[in-house]
Amino acid sequence: MLYRGSCHCGDVKFDAQGDLQGVMACNCSICRRKGALLWFVPRAHVTFSTPDDNLATYTFNQHTIRHRFCKRCGIHTFAEATHPNGTEMVCINVRCLEDVDPDVLPVTHYDGRSR
């Protein structure tokens, strides 16, 4: 299924193709603060219609995950990383998807704080 997503102001827009399964809530220091629900999708299944100039990037700790957010409204829309198997992945904030009610999705809780 095709899902469309964006930040609050619309400067960051994307389409993601896949089954909306495996949604995760993480309690690590950054995920807890931004309140995102995470959906991992191979980078090849995501299309961005946003100039890279509209995005800011934040990294911390080992700098392996690039947390991306809108420069204008500050909404965290996704993150980018490489899976240990070498696949480029996009971690989409489900709360930024159009016509998706995150309250009805099964959510797995991940203990990122203890990692």
C-alpha positions in Angstrom: 0.0 0.0 0.0 1.1 3.6 -0.7 1.3 6.0 2.3 1.8 9.7 2.0 3.5 11.7 4.8 4.6 15.2 5.6 5.7 17.5 8.3 3.2 20.1 9.8 4.0 22.9 7.4 4.3 20.7 4.3 7.9 21.6 3.4 8.8 17.9 3.9 6.8 15.4 1.9 7.3 11.7 1.1 5.6 8.5 -0.2 6.3 5.1 1.3 5.3 1.8 -0.2 4.7 -1.2 2.1 2.6 -2.9 4.7 2.2 -0.8 7.8 3.4 -3.5 10.2 6.0 -3.7 12.9 5.2 -0.2 14.3 7.5 0.4 17.3 7.6 2.8 20.2 11.2 3.2 21.6 12.1 4.6 25.0 15.6 5.7 24.1 16.6 9.3 25.0 15.6 10.9 21.7 12.6 8.8 20.8 11.0 9.3 24.2 11.4 13.1 23.8 10.0 13.3 20.3 7.2 10.8 20.9 7.4 9.2 17.4 6.0 5.9 16.4 8.5 4.2 14.2 7.9 2.2 10.9 11.0 0.8 9.2 11.0 0.7 5.4 13.8 0.0 2.9 15.0 3.2 1.4 14.2 1.9 -2.1 10.5 2.0 -1.1 10.4 5.6 -0.1 10.2 8.6 -2.4 10.9 12.1 -1.2 9.5 15.1 -3.0 11.4 17.5 -0.8 14.6 19.3 -1.6 17.3 18.3 0.9 17.7 22.0 1.8 14.3 21.8 3.6 15.7 19.2 6.0 18.0 19.5 9.0 19.9 16.5 10.4 20.7 15.6 14.0 23.0 12.7 15.0 24.4 11.7 18.4 26.1 8.9 20.2 27.7 6.7 17.5 26.3 8.9 14.7 24.9 5.9 12.8 21.3 7.2 12.6 20.5 10.5 10.8 17.5 12.0 12.5 15.8 14.3 9.9 13.4 17.1 10.6 11.8 20.1 8.9 13.9 23.3 9.1 10.7 25.4 9.2 8.3 23.6 11.6 10.7 21.3 13.4 8.6 18.2 13.0 10.7 14.9 13.0 9.4 13.1 9.9 11.9 10.3 9.5 15.4 9.0 10.2 17.9 7.2 8.0 20.3 4.4 8.8 21.9 1.2 7.4 20.7 -2.1 8.7 23.4 -4.5 9.8 22.7 -6.6 6.6 23.6 -3.5 4.5 20.1 -2.4 3.5 19.6 1.3 3.6 16.5 2.0 5.8 14.2 4.8 6.5 12.5 5.0 9.9 9.3 6.9 9.3 7.4 8.6 12.0 3.9 7.0 11.6 2.3 10.1 13.2 3.3 12.0 10.0 1.4 9.7 7.7 -1.9 11.0 6.1 -5.1 9.1 6.8 -3.5 6.7 9.3 -4.9 6.5 12.9 -1.9 5.5 15.0 -4.2 4.7 17.9 -5.6 1.6 16.2 -2.2 0.1 15.2 -0.5 -2.6 17.2 2.7 -1.1 18.6 5.7 -3.1 19.9 7.6 -1.4 22.7 11.4 -1.5 22.3 13.7 -0.9 25.3 16.2 1.4 23.6 17.1 3.0 26.9 18.9 -0.1 28.1 20.9 -0.5 24.9 
